[in-house]
Amino acid sequence: MPLVVFFILLVIVLSAAFAGLKAAPWVPTRKKEISRVLALAGLKPNNVFFDLGCGDGRLVIAAAKQGAVARGVEISLLPFLAAWLRLKLLENKTSGSKIIFGDLMKTDLSGADVVFVFLLPKVYLQLKQKFSKELKKGTKVITHVWPIEGWTPIKIDKPANQSGLFLYEM
C-alpha cells in the first residue's frame, strides 16, 4: 500500500512541476479579482468563456453562475481534480460547463467569446499566434498581471495595490 501512495504522490508532484514549467505554477485568482475579470468580460447568457490554466476552477464556476458556457483547461492533476469535483458538486448552477484535463495549446478556442489567462509572460508569446489563428473577430482576451507583448489593450483595470487586468479584443 505505501508504494501505491508513493506513486500517486509522485504523479501529483510531477504533474504540478510539469504545469509550472510549461505554463505557470498554480496561483489562485482571488475573489476580488474574479469580480473584476467578470466585469471586464461583460458576459452575456450563453457566451463561451475559457479559463486557460483554470486551477481549482473558481473563475469557471463564477462565469457559469452568470450564465456563460464556461470551460476550464488544466494540465496539473490535483487542481484539475479539485476543479472537476467543484463543478460536479455545483452542477445545477453550472449546467453545460466543464473542466478539461489537457494542454491549453492543444485546446480548440474557435468558439470562445471570452478567454482568460493568468500564466507566465513567455506563454503569452506562444498564445498570441494561437489566438490570431483561432479566435474570431470580437473575441475578448483578458490577461492577469502581465500584458501581451506587442498588443495594445483596449482597457486596463489596475486599482491601487492590486494586480492589473488587461483587456484585448480580436
Buried (B, 14 or more C-beta within 10 A) or exposed (E): EEEEEEEEEEEBEEBBEEBBEBBBBBEEBEEEBBEBBBEBBEBEEEBBBBBBBBBBBBBBBBBBBBBBBBBBBBBBBBBBBBBBEBBEEBEEEBEEBBBBBEBBBEBEBEEBBBBBBBBBEEBBEEBBEBBEEBBEEEBBBBBBBBBBEEBEBEEEBEEEEEBBBBBBEB
